Amino acid sequence: MSLIKDIYTPAFYNRFADVVTPVIPFFEKDTFVKMILTESFTNMEWKERMLHTTKVFHHFLPAAFPEAAPLLLKTVDALLEQGWGEDGLAFVFLPEYVALYGLEDLAVAVPVLERLTQFVSCEFAVRPFLLKYGTDMIHEMTKWSLHPNHKVRRLASEGSRPRLPWGIAIPSLKKDPLPILPLLENLKNDPSEWVRRSVANNLNDIAKDNPAVVLEIAHKWKGHSKETDAIIKHGCRTLLKQGHTEVLSYYGLQSSFISVKGFEIRTTKVKMGDTLEFAMVVTNTHTQSQIVRLEYGIYYLKANGSLNRKVFKISEREYKAGESITVVKRHSFKPITTRVFYAGMHQVSVIINGVEMAISSFTLV
C-alpha cells in the first residue's frame, strides 16, 4: 500500500524543477533536487516532506515576499501549461509558502491565496492570517464568499471554520462566531454542493461551542429551500448525536412512543479485525406515524481503562403507527489509522431520537 508521503518522489521533483527553471531567475535544477533529496528525506513523514519542500523552494526565490509572490503565480501558470492538473495534493507546499513567508504582508498575500486556491486548496494556509489579523482577514474572506470561482467561495467557508480538522483552531471564533456569519449567509444558496457542504461543516464546528447560534440560524433558514434545509441538518449533526433537546424538538424527534425490545449482542466476544453483530426490534407504539432517528453508540475502552462513546447513525425514516422493524447491525473492528483498539470490555448502546434506550457489554479479544 502506498503512503501519502510517497507523492513526493525524485520523479516529482525533477519534473517540477523542469517546469520552474524557465520561470524563476537563477533557479538551479540540480541544486534544488540535491537539497531536497537529503539523507534524512527517506525517513520524513508527509508533512515533514511538505515543509522541507517549502523551505528548499524558498532558497531559490527572493527573500522579500512581495517580490516572490509574482513568481509563485507564474509557477502555477507554468504548471497548468505543462499539464499538471488542479487539486494535486503534492502542491500544498505552495500555499504553505505563503503562510510561512507572506504572513507579514497581508495585502500581497490575499490575492496570492485567492489565485492559488484555484489550483490547490489553501484552507490551512489562511489560518495563520486569521490568527494574526482577525477582523481584517475575515473582511477579505467575506469578499471571497462573493467570488465567481467556487473554489475561492469554498475557501471563505472552509478556511474560516473555528475547528477545522487537521488545521489550527481559531480561539476567537470558537468563543464568538458572529464575525463569520455574514459570509455563511452569502453562501447558503451557493450553486456548488461542495461549497454548501463546507457551510454545513462550518455550522457544525460552531455548534460544538455555540449551539444557540446554530439553532437561531436553523430557525432563520428553515424552509428557505431544500438546499438550506440540508445544510442545517448536516450542520446540526453533532447536536443530534448528543441528543440536544432543542435540536431534537426542532426536527420533531421524540422517543416517548418508541420501544426497543429483544436487544441482543450476537457476538459477545469479538476478535481484533472481526465484526461485532447486534440486533433489536424497534416499534412505534404511537397511534400516529413518527420519524425515528436510529443510532448506536460504541463505548470504546481507552488506555486508562475508561470508556468513551462514539455515536454512529443507522437510519432516519418514518415509522407508521404500530410498525415494528427488526434491525441487524454489524460494526467492524478492523485496524484503522484514526483509532487504537484495546482488548477488554466494551459496550454498545441503542439510541432512539437522541435518547439511549438500551445498553449491553461485549469483549474485544
C-alpha positions as CSV (number, residue, x, y, z in Angstrom):
1,M,0.0,0.0,0.0
2,S,1.4,3.4,-1.0
3,L,1.8,6.0,1.7
4,I,0.7,9.7,1.3
5,K,4.3,10.8,1.7
6,D,5.2,8.9,-1.4
7,I,3.6,11.6,-3.6
8,Y,7.0,13.3,-3.1
9,T,9.4,11.3,-5.3
10,P,12.6,12.1,-7.2
11,A,10.5,11.9,-10.4
12,F,8.1,14.5,-9.0
13,Y,10.9,16.9,-8.0
14,N,12.7,16.5,-11.3
15,R,9.6,17.2,-13.3
16,F,8.7,20.2,-11.1
17,A,12.2,21.6,-11.5
18,D,11.9,21.3,-15.3
19,V,8.8,23.4,-15.2
20,V,10.0,26.2,-12.9
21,T,13.6,26.5,-14.3
22,P,12.5,28.9,-17.1
23,V,10.1,30.8,-14.8
24,I,12.4,31.6,-11.8
25,P,15.6,33.5,-12.4
26,F,18.7,31.8,-11.1
27,F,16.8,28.6,-10.4
28,E,19.3,25.6,-10.5
29,K,17.6,22.3,-11.0
30,D,20.4,20.1,-9.9
31,T,21.0,22.1,-6.7
32,F,17.2,22.1,-6.0
33,V,16.9,18.3,-6.3
34,K,20.1,17.7,-4.3
35,M,18.8,20.0,-1.5
36,I,15.5,18.1,-1.5
37,L,16.8,14.6,-1.5
38,T,19.0,14.6,1.5
39,E,19.9,11.5,3.6
40,S,17.1,12.3,6.0
41,F,14.4,12.6,3.3
42,T,13.5,8.9,3.2
43,N,12.6,8.9,6.9
44,M,10.5,12.1,6.7
45,E,6.7,11.8,7.0
46,W,4.3,13.6,4.6
47,K,4.1,16.9,6.5
48,E,7.8,16.9,7.1
49,R,8.5,16.4,3.4
50,M,6.0,19.1,2.5
51,L,7.6,21.7,4.9
52,H,11.0,20.7,3.7
53,T,10.0,21.3,0.1
54,T,8.6,24.7,1.0
55,K,11.8,25.7,2.7
56,V,14.1,24.5,-0.1
57,F,11.9,26.3,-2.7
58,H,12.3,29.5,-0.7
59,H,16.0,29.2,-1.1
60,F,15.5,30.0,-4.9
61,L,13.0,32.8,-4.5
62,P,13.5,36.4,-3.4
63,A,13.6,36.8,0.4
64,A,11.0,39.6,0.3
65,F,7.6,38.1,-0.2
66,P,6.2,41.0,-2.4
67,E,9.0,40.0,-4.9
68,A,8.4,36.3,-4.6
69,A,4.6,36.5,-4.9
70,P,4.5,37.1,-8.7
71,L,6.9,34.1,-9.2
72,L,4.6,31.9,-7.2
73,L,1.8,32.8,-9.6
74,K,3.9,32.3,-12.6
75,T,4.9,28.9,-11.3
76,V,1.2,27.9,-11.1
77,D,0.6,29.2,-14.6
78,A,3.6,27.2,-15.9
79,L,2.4,24.0,-14.1
80,L,-1.0,24.3,-15.8
81,E,0.5,24.9,-19.2
82,Q,2.6,21.8,-18.8
83,G,-0.4,19.6,-18.0
84,W,-0.2,19.5,-14.2
85,G,-3.8,19.3,-13.1
86,E,-5.6,21.3,-10.4
87,D,-6.1,20.0,-6.8
88,G,-2.9,18.0,-6.7
89,L,-2.1,17.4,-3.0
90,A,1.6,17.5,-3.7
91,F,1.4,21.2,-4.4
92,V,0.1,22.1,-0.9
93,F,3.6,23.4,-0.3
94,L,2.8,26.5,-2.4
95,P,0.1,27.9,-0.1
96,E,2.3,26.8,2.8
97,Y,5.0,29.1,1.3
98,V,2.5,32.0,1.7
99,A,1.7,31.1,5.3
100,L,5.4,30.9,6.2
101,Y,6.9,33.8,4.3
102,G,3.9,36.1,3.5
103,L,2.4,36.5,6.9
104,E,3.8,40.0,7.4
105,D,2.3,41.2,4.0
106,L,-1.5,40.7,4.2
107,A,-2.2,43.0,1.2
108,V,0.1,41.0,-1.0
109,A,-0.8,37.5,0.4
110,V,-4.6,37.8,0.0
111,P,-4.7,37.9,-3.8
112,V,-2.0,35.2,-4.0
113,L,-4.1,32.9,-1.8
114,E,-7.1,33.8,-3.9
115,R,-5.3,32.6,-7.1
116,L,-3.5,29.7,-5.5
117,T,-6.7,28.1,-4.1
118,Q,-8.0,27.7,-7.6
119,F,-5.0,25.4,-8.2
120,V,-4.6,23.7,-4.8
121,S,-6.7,24.2,-1.6
122,C,-5.5,26.9,0.8
123,E,-7.8,26.2,3.7
124,F,-4.8,25.5,6.1
125,A,-2.7,28.4,4.8
126,V,-5.3,31.0,5.7
127,R,-5.4,30.0,9.4
128,P,-2.2,31.9,10.5
129,F,-3.7,35.0,8.8
130,L,-6.9,34.7,10.7
131,L,-4.9,34.4,14.0
132,K,-2.8,37.4,13.2
133,Y,-5.2,39.8,11.5
134,G,-8.6,38.7,12.8
135,T,-11.3,41.1,11.6
136,D,-9.2,42.3,8.6
137,M,-8.8,38.7,7.3
138,I,-12.4,37.9,7.9
139,H,-13.3,41.0,5.8
140,E,-11.2,39.6,2.9
141,M,-12.8,36.2,3.3
142,T,-16.3,37.7,3.2
143,K,-15.4,39.2,-0.1
144,W,-14.2,35.8,-1.3
145,S,-17.7,34.4,-0.4
146,L,-19.0,36.5,-3.4
147,H,-16.2,35.4,-5.8
148,P,-17.2,34.0,-9.2
149,N,-14.9,30.9,-8.7
150,H,-16.5,28.2,-6.5
151,K,-13.1,27.2,-5.1
152,V,-12.5,30.7,-3.7
153,R,-16.0,30.7,-2.3
154,R,-15.3,27.4,-0.6
155,L,-12.1,28.8,0.9
156,A,-14.1,31.5,2.6
157,S,-16.2,28.9,4.4
158,E,-13.8,26.1,4.9
159,G,-10.9,28.3,5.9
160,S,-13.0,30.2,8.5
161,R,-14.1,27.1,10.3
162,P,-13.5,27.6,14.1
163,R,-12.3,24.0,14.5
164,L,-11.0,22.9,11.1
165,P,-9.8,19.3,11.4
166,W,-6.0,18.9,11.0
167,G,-5.8,22.7,11.0
168,I,-5.0,25.4,13.6
169,A,-8.1,26.2,15.7
170,I,-9.2,29.8,15.9
171,P,-9.9,30.6,19.6
172,S,-11.7,33.9,18.9
173,L,-14.2,32.2,16.5
174,K,-14.7,29.4,18.9
175,K,-15.7,32.0,21.5
176,D,-17.7,34.2,19.2
177,P,-18.5,33.1,15.7
178,L,-20.7,36.1,14.8
179,P,-18.0,37.7,12.6
180,I,-18.2,34.9,10.1
181,L,-22.0,34.6,9.9
182,P,-22.3,37.1,7.0
183,L,-20.0,35.1,4.7
184,L,-22.0,31.9,5.6
185,E,-25.2,33.8,4.8
186,N,-23.7,34.7,1.4
187,L,-23.1,31.0,0.7
188,K,-26.2,29.3,2.0
189,N,-27.7,29.2,-1.6
190,D,-24.4,28.6,-3.4
191,P,-24.9,26.6,-6.6
192,S,-22.0,24.3,-5.7
193,E,-22.9,21.4,-3.4
194,W,-19.2,21.3,-2.4
195,V,-19.5,24.9,-1.1
196,R,-22.8,24.2,0.7
197,R,-21.3,21.2,2.4
198,S,-18.5,23.4,3.7
199,V,-21.1,25.8,5.1
200,A,-22.7,22.9,6.9
201,N,-19.3,21.8,8.3
202,N,-18.6,25.3,9.5
203,L,-22.0,25.4,11.3
204,N,-21.2,22.0,12.8
205,D,-18.0,23.5,14.2
206,I,-19.9,26.4,15.6
207,A,-22.5,24.1,17.2
208,K,-19.8,22.5,19.3
209,D,-19.2,25.7,21.2
210,N,-22.2,27.9,20.5
211,P,-25.3,25.6,19.8
212,A,-27.7,28.5,20.4
213,V,-26.1,30.4,17.4
214,V,-26.7,27.4,15.1
215,L,-30.2,26.9,16.4
216,E,-31.0,30.6,15.6
217,I,-29.6,30.1,12.1
218,A,-31.7,26.9,11.7
219,H,-34.9,28.7,12.5
220,K,-33.9,31.6,10.2
221,W,-33.1,29.3,7.2
222,K,-35.7,26.7,7.7
223,G,-37.9,26.1,4.7
224,H,-35.9,28.6,2.5
225,S,-35.0,25.8,0.1
226,K,-34.2,22.0,0.2
227,E,-30.6,23.0,-0.1
228,T,-30.6,25.2,3.0
229,D,-32.6,22.5,4.9
230,A,-29.9,20.0,4.0
231,I,-27.2,22.4,5.2
232,I,-29.0,22.8,8.6
233,K,-29.4,19.1,9.0
234,H,-25.7,18.4,8.3
235,G,-24.7,21.4,10.4
236,C,-26.6,20.1,13.4
237,R,-25.3,16.5,13.2
238,T,-23.1,16.8,16.3
239,L,-26.0,18.2,18.3
240,L,-28.3,15.4,17.0
241,K,-25.7,12.8,18.1
242,Q,-25.5,14.5,21.5
243,G,-29.3,14.3,21.9
244,H,-29.5,18.0,22.2
245,T,-33.1,18.7,23.4
246,E,-33.8,21.8,21.3
247,V,-32.4,20.3,18.1
248,L,-34.5,17.1,18.6
249,S,-37.5,19.3,19.1
250,Y,-36.7,21.3,16.0
251,Y,-36.8,18.1,14.0
252,G,-39.9,16.8,15.8
253,L,-37.9,13.8,17.1
254,Q,-39.2,12.3,20.3
255,S,-38.6,8.9,22.0
256,S,-41.7,8.6,24.2
257,F,-43.6,6.2,21.9
258,I,-40.7,4.3,20.5
259,S,-39.7,1.0,22.1
260,V,-36.7,-1.2,21.7
261,K,-37.1,-4.9,22.5
262,G,-35.0,-8.0,22.1
263,F,-31.7,-6.1,22.1
264,E,-29.2,-8.9,21.6
265,I,-25.4,-8.9,21.1
266,R,-24.8,-11.9,18.8
267,T,-21.0,-11.8,19.1
268,T,-20.2,-11.3,22.8
269,K,-16.5,-11.9,22.1
270,V,-15.1,-10.1,19.1
271,K,-11.5,-10.7,17.9
272,M,-9.4,-7.7,16.7
273,G,-10.1,-7.4,13.0
274,D,-13.5,-9.1,13.2
275,T,-17.1,-7.7,13.4
276,L,-19.5,-7.1,16.2
277,E,-23.1,-8.0,15.4
278,F,-26.2,-7.0,17.3
279,A,-29.9,-6.9,16.7
280,M,-33.1,-5.4,18.1
281,V,-36.8,-4.8,17.3
282,V,-37.8,-1.1,17.1
283,T,-41.5,-0.4,17.4
284,N,-43.6,2.8,17.1
285,T,-46.2,2.4,19.7
286,H,-47.9,5.6,18.9
287,T,-51.3,5.9,17.1
288,Q,-49.6,8.3,14.6
289,S,-46.6,8.0,12.3
290,Q,-43.3,9.2,13.7
291,I,-39.8,9.9,12.4
292,V,-37.3,7.7,14.1
293,R,-33.6,8.5,14.1
294,L,-31.8,5.3,14.9
295,E,-28.2,5.3,16.1
296,Y,-25.9,3.2,18.1
297,G,-23.0,4.1,20.4
298,I,-19.8,2.1,20.8
299,Y,-18.2,2.7,24.2
300,Y,-14.6,2.2,23.3
301,L,-12.2,1.1,26.0
302,K,-9.4,3.6,26.4
303,A,-5.8,3.0,27.5
304,N,-6.6,4.3,31.0
305,G,-9.4,1.8,31.5
306,S,-12.3,4.3,31.0
307,L,-14.9,4.1,28.2
308,N,-15.5,6.8,25.6
309,R,-18.7,6.7,23.5
310,K,-18.7,7.3,19.7
311,V,-22.1,7.5,18.0
312,F,-22.9,6.1,14.6
313,K,-26.1,6.6,12.6
314,I,-28.1,3.6,11.3
315,S,-31.1,5.2,9.7
316,E,-33.7,8.0,9.9
317,R,-37.1,7.2,8.5
318,E,-40.8,7.3,9.1
319,Y,-42.4,4.5,11.2
320,K,-46.1,4.1,10.7
321,A,-48.4,3.7,13.7
322,G,-47.7,0.4,15.3
323,E,-44.9,-0.5,12.9
324,S,-42.1,-2.8,14.1
325,I,-38.8,-3.2,12.3
326,T,-36.1,-5.8,13.1
327,V,-32.7,-4.2,12.8
328,V,-29.4,-6.1,12.5
329,K,-26.2,-4.1,12.6
330,R,-22.6,-5.0,12.2
331,H,-19.6,-2.9,13.4
332,S,-16.1,-3.6,12.2
333,F,-13.0,-3.7,14.5
334,K,-10.6,-3.8,11.6
335,P,-7.5,-1.7,12.3
336,I,-7.8,2.0,11.3
337,T,-5.3,4.8,11.4
338,T,-7.5,7.1,13.4
339,R,-8.3,4.8,16.4
340,V,-6.4,2.4,18.6
341,F,-8.3,-0.6,19.9
342,Y,-7.7,-2.0,23.3
343,A,-8.6,-5.5,24.4
344,G,-11.2,-5.8,27.2
345,M,-14.8,-5.0,27.9
346,H,-16.6,-2.6,25.6
347,Q,-20.3,-1.6,25.4
348,V,-22.8,-0.9,22.7
349,S,-26.0,1.1,23.1
350,V,-29.1,1.8,21.0
351,I,-30.1,5.4,20.7
352,I,-33.6,6.5,19.5
353,N,-34.1,10.2,18.7
354,G,-31.1,11.1,20.8
355,V,-32.1,9.0,23.9
356,E,-30.1,5.9,24.9
357,M,-32.7,3.1,25.1
358,A,-30.6,0.0,25.8
359,I,-27.0,-0.9,26.5
360,S,-25.0,-4.1,26.8
361,S,-21.4,-5.3,27.0
362,F,-19.1,-7.3,24.8
363,T,-15.4,-8.2,25.0
364,L,-12.8,-7.4,22.4
365,V,-10.1,-10.0,22.4
